[in-house]
């Protein structure tokens, strides 16, 4: 497929669909969690906060028959797209949203999904899909009891653990970039490129999403990435 297109990939089963009709507009909202406070003898100040989760709203349609404005080569029944989105939402899962030929590539959850007929026209479903950025996290259990540190025996050197990396790590990339973690849309090659890890899709063929300044450049094999 050439040109603009929106692809959704279910992280649980690695299945990808393309939305059949491109929306009239697509905007990403980046907002900081800033707070205003009043300081004595200074007045109101702005306390800078972390970046909030990114929101995307997609308003488009699922046609029942092929039309001149569809973006896919092979149109599926509306239930095909509706069931795909509802299954992710019901399973409390998340998806990778990729906009072809752009730097937009984000893991997202389904915040809300509304669809139906409008103006008495039953030849297509109108829908509004609200998505919110997904961030992986791990809960760390803090133990109150103090454990004695084991002392290493003299004469034996500890083996250094392998260098690990995660989301946000600085890495060096040597490999081909792809549009998504399934290997769709092969792109340029990276050679000794200094990048940041934007996202990790465990269990996928190309599980590491790398980029620059928070903007994704593409997905690569794990073997193509080394910690900088």
C-alpha positions as CSV (number, residue, x, y, z in Angstrom):
1,X,0.0,0.0,0.0
2,X,1.4,3.4,-1.0
3,X,0.5,6.7,0.7
4,X,-1.4,7.4,3.9
5,X,-2.9,4.6,5.9
6,X,-3.7,3.7,9.6
7,X,-2.7,0.3,10.9
8,X,-3.8,-1.3,14.2
9,X,-1.9,-4.3,15.6
10,X,-3.3,-6.4,18.5
11,X,-0.4,-7.2,20.9
12,X,-2.0,-10.4,22.1
13,X,-2.3,-12.2,18.8
14,X,-0.1,-10.1,16.5
15,X,-3.0,-9.5,14.1
16,X,-3.0,-6.3,12.0
17,X,-5.8,-4.5,10.3
18,X,-5.9,-1.3,8.2
19,X,-8.8,1.1,8.7
20,X,-10.8,1.1,5.5
21,X,-11.5,4.9,5.3
22,X,-8.9,7.5,6.3
23,X,-10.2,10.2,8.6
24,X,-10.4,13.8,7.5
25,X,-7.9,14.7,10.2
26,X,-5.7,13.0,12.7
27,X,-4.2,15.0,15.6
28,X,-2.0,13.9,18.6
29,X,-2.4,15.9,21.8
30,X,0.8,16.3,23.8
31,X,0.1,17.9,27.2
32,X,2.3,18.5,30.2
33,X,1.1,17.9,33.8
34,X,2.0,21.4,34.9
35,X,0.6,23.0,38.0
36,X,0.3,26.7,39.0
37,X,1.2,27.7,42.6
38,X,1.3,31.0,44.4
39,X,4.6,31.9,46.1
40,X,4.9,34.6,48.7
41,X,6.6,37.8,47.4
42,X,6.7,36.3,43.9
43,X,3.2,35.5,42.9
44,X,2.0,32.8,40.6
45,X,4.6,30.4,39.2
46,X,4.3,27.4,36.9
47,X,5.6,24.1,38.3
48,X,6.6,21.9,35.4
49,X,5.3,18.3,35.4
50,X,5.8,15.2,33.4
51,X,4.3,14.6,30.0
52,X,0.7,13.2,30.1
53,X,-0.4,10.2,28.0
54,X,-1.1,11.1,24.4
55,X,-4.7,11.1,23.1
56,X,-5.8,10.3,19.5
57,X,-9.4,10.6,18.3
58,X,-10.3,8.9,15.0
59,X,-13.7,9.8,13.3
60,X,-14.4,7.8,10.1
61,X,-16.7,5.1,8.7
62,X,-16.9,1.4,7.9
63,X,-18.6,1.1,4.5
64,X,-20.8,-1.9,3.6
65,X,-19.7,-1.7,-0.1
66,X,-16.7,-0.5,-2.0
67,X,-16.6,3.2,-2.7
68,X,-14.2,5.6,-4.3
69,X,-12.8,6.9,-1.0
70,X,-11.7,3.6,0.7
71,X,-8.0,3.3,1.6
72,X,-7.6,-0.5,1.5
73,X,-7.2,-2.9,-1.5
74,X,-9.7,-5.4,-0.1
75,X,-12.7,-4.1,1.9
76,X,-13.9,-6.3,4.7
77,X,-17.4,-6.4,6.3
78,X,-17.9,-3.7,9.0
79,X,-18.2,-6.4,11.7
80,X,-14.6,-7.5,10.9
81,X,-13.2,-4.1,12.0
82,X,-15.7,-3.6,14.8
83,X,-15.0,-7.0,16.4
84,X,-11.2,-6.4,16.1
85,X,-11.5,-3.2,18.2
86,X,-14.1,-4.5,20.7
87,X,-12.0,-7.7,21.4
88,X,-9.0,-5.6,22.4
89,X,-11.1,-3.4,24.6
90,X,-12.9,-6.3,26.2
91,X,-9.6,-8.1,26.9
92,X,-8.1,-5.0,28.5
93,X,-5.4,-5.2,25.9
94,X,-3.5,-2.6,23.9
95,X,-2.6,-2.1,20.2
96,X,0.2,-0.5,18.2
97,X,-1.1,2.4,16.1
98,X,1.0,3.1,13.0
99,X,0.3,5.8,10.4
100,X,2.2,4.8,7.2
101,X,4.7,7.3,5.8
102,X,4.8,9.3,9.0
103,X,6.6,9.1,12.3
104,X,3.4,8.3,14.2
105,X,3.8,4.9,15.9
106,X,2.4,4.5,19.5
107,X,1.2,1.7,21.8
108,X,-2.4,2.6,22.7
109,X,-5.5,1.4,24.6
110,X,-9.1,1.8,23.5
111,X,-10.5,4.7,25.7
112,X,-14.0,4.6,24.0
113,X,-15.5,3.2,20.8
114,X,-18.9,4.5,19.5
115,X,-20.4,3.4,16.1
116,X,-23.8,3.3,14.4
117,X,-25.8,4.8,11.5
118,X,-26.4,8.6,10.9
119,X,-29.0,10.6,9.0
120,X,-31.0,7.4,8.2
121,X,-28.1,6.2,5.9
122,X,-27.6,2.5,6.4
123,X,-24.8,1.9,3.8
124,X,-22.0,2.6,6.2
125,X,-21.3,2.7,9.9
126,X,-20.0,6.0,11.3
127,X,-17.7,5.6,14.3
128,X,-15.6,7.5,16.8
129,X,-12.5,5.7,18.2
130,X,-10.8,7.4,21.2
131,X,-7.3,6.0,22.0
132,X,-4.9,6.7,24.8
133,X,-1.2,6.1,24.9
134,X,-0.1,2.9,26.8
135,X,3.0,2.9,29.0
136,X,4.4,-0.4,30.4
137,X,5.3,-0.4,34.0
138,X,6.3,-2.9,36.7
139,X,5.2,-2.8,40.3
140,X,8.2,-3.2,42.7
141,X,7.5,-4.9,46.1
142,X,9.4,-3.1,48.9
143,X,10.3,-5.3,51.8
144,X,10.6,-3.7,55.2
145,X,12.9,-6.4,56.6
146,X,16.6,-5.8,56.1
147,X,18.5,-8.7,54.5
148,X,22.2,-9.2,55.1
149,X,24.3,-8.7,52.0
150,X,26.2,-11.8,50.9
151,X,29.9,-11.3,50.8
152,X,31.7,-12.7,47.9
153,X,34.5,-15.1,48.7
154,X,38.0,-13.8,48.2
155,X,39.8,-14.9,45.2
156,X,36.6,-15.2,43.1
157,X,35.6,-12.5,40.7
158,X,32.0,-11.7,40.0
159,X,30.9,-12.2,36.5
160,X,29.4,-8.9,35.1
161,X,25.7,-9.3,34.0
162,X,24.9,-8.7,30.3
163,X,24.0,-5.1,29.4
164,X,20.2,-4.8,29.4
165,X,18.1,-2.1,27.9
166,X,14.5,-1.0,28.2
167,X,12.2,1.8,27.1
168,X,14.2,5.1,27.1
169,X,17.6,3.4,26.9
170,X,20.3,4.7,24.6
171,X,21.2,2.1,22.0
172,X,23.2,1.5,18.9
173,X,21.3,0.1,15.9
174,X,22.6,-2.0,13.1
175,X,19.8,-3.4,11.0
176,X,16.8,-2.7,8.8
177,X,13.8,-0.7,10.0
178,X,10.2,-1.8,9.6
179,X,6.9,0.0,9.9
180,X,5.5,-2.3,12.7
181,X,6.7,-5.2,14.9
182,X,5.3,-7.7,12.5
183,X,7.8,-6.8,9.8
184,X,5.4,-4.9,7.5
185,X,6.7,-2.0,5.5
186,X,10.5,-2.6,5.3
187,X,12.4,0.6,5.2
188,X,15.9,2.0,5.5
189,X,18.9,0.4,7.1
190,X,20.5,1.8,10.3
191,X,24.3,1.5,10.6
192,X,26.0,2.3,14.0
193,X,23.0,4.7,14.6
194,X,22.6,6.3,18.0
195,X,19.0,5.8,19.0
196,X,16.5,5.7,21.9
197,X,14.2,2.7,22.6
198,X,10.7,4.1,22.1
199,X,8.7,0.8,22.8
200,X,9.2,-2.9,23.3
201,X,6.7,-5.5,21.9
202,X,7.7,-8.8,23.6
203,X,7.2,-11.9,21.6
204,X,7.1,-10.1,18.2
205,X,9.5,-10.8,15.3
206,X,10.8,-7.1,15.3
207,X,10.1,-6.2,19.0
208,X,12.2,-3.1,19.4
209,X,10.9,0.3,18.3
210,X,13.7,2.9,18.1
211,X,13.7,6.6,17.4
212,X,15.1,10.1,18.0
213,X,13.8,12.7,20.4
214,X,10.7,10.7,21.2
215,X,9.8,10.2,17.5
216,X,9.8,6.6,16.3
217,X,11.8,5.7,13.2
218,X,10.9,2.0,13.0
219,X,11.0,-1.5,14.4
220,X,14.1,-3.8,14.4
221,X,15.2,-7.2,15.5
222,X,16.5,-7.6,19.1
223,X,19.8,-8.8,17.7
224,X,20.2,-5.5,15.8
225,X,20.2,-3.5,19.0
226,X,23.0,-3.1,21.6
227,X,23.1,-0.8,24.6
228,X,25.1,2.3,24.0
